[in-house]
Amino acid sequence: MFYKMKDSVEWPYHGRLATCAPGSCDDFTPLEAADLIAYETFRIVNDGATGGGVRKALRSMFSANGFMGYGIDARLLERLKIPMESAICIDNGFVPIFRQFEVR
């Protein structure tokens, strides 16, 4: 799927994707905290990877950081798509306020 998105000239963000290949720590920047949180949350949501529990890497952050998360289903993602793609902002500067997008 990664390479389909990368090679799709119809998708406006295909040029932002580089590679999905293994490499050493010298080749790639390590995960930032936000990436780790996103990865661990993905594992929790998809349950099979963790057996339903929070793994040590994420749990170790709980005492120092507050966490709040949102689950985005297909209906909400469709409602977010146009505002996110049409927003005029700096790179990584779009912050959705989910109250605007509540699905009833």
C-alpha positions, -999 to +999 in steps of 0.1 A: +000+000+000+029+024+008+043+021-027+009+024-043+004+057-025+040+068-033+036+060-070+001+075-074+005+109-091-032+115-086-026+116-048-013+152-041+011+141-013+028+112-031+060+132-034+064+134+004+070+096+007+106+084+003+111+047+011+098+018+032+131-001+036+151-015+065+181+004+076+205+010+104+202+037+131+229+056+112+206+056+081+174+068+097+165+093+124+151+075+155+114+077+163+104+108+181+081+106+211+050+114+189+059+087+165+063+062+193+030+072+208+013+069+174+028+034+168+020+021+203-016+035+200-020+017+167-009-015+183-034-010+212-063-002+188-055-032+166-053-054+198-038-085+182-003-070+185-004-064+222-031-087+236-050-056+247-024-042+271-002-011+271+034-020+264+062-008+286+076+018+262+043+038+263+034+030+299+068+045+310+056+079+298+023+079+318+038+093+350+053+124+333+027+131+306-010+133+302-025+116+272-058+120+254-067+102+223-094+101+197-104+072+176-113+083+140-136+061+121-143+062+084-172+087+087-152+112+107-122+108+085-143+116+055-155+148+072-119+157+081-105+151+046-116+183+028-107+207+057-073+190+062-064+190+025-076+225+018-061+242+049-036+269+043-009+265+069+028+259+074+040+223+071+026+202+099+006+232+111-030+219+109-045+211+142-081+197+140-105+207+168-126+176+170-157+192+185-162+207+150-164+173+135-185+153+158-205+126+141-239+121+154 
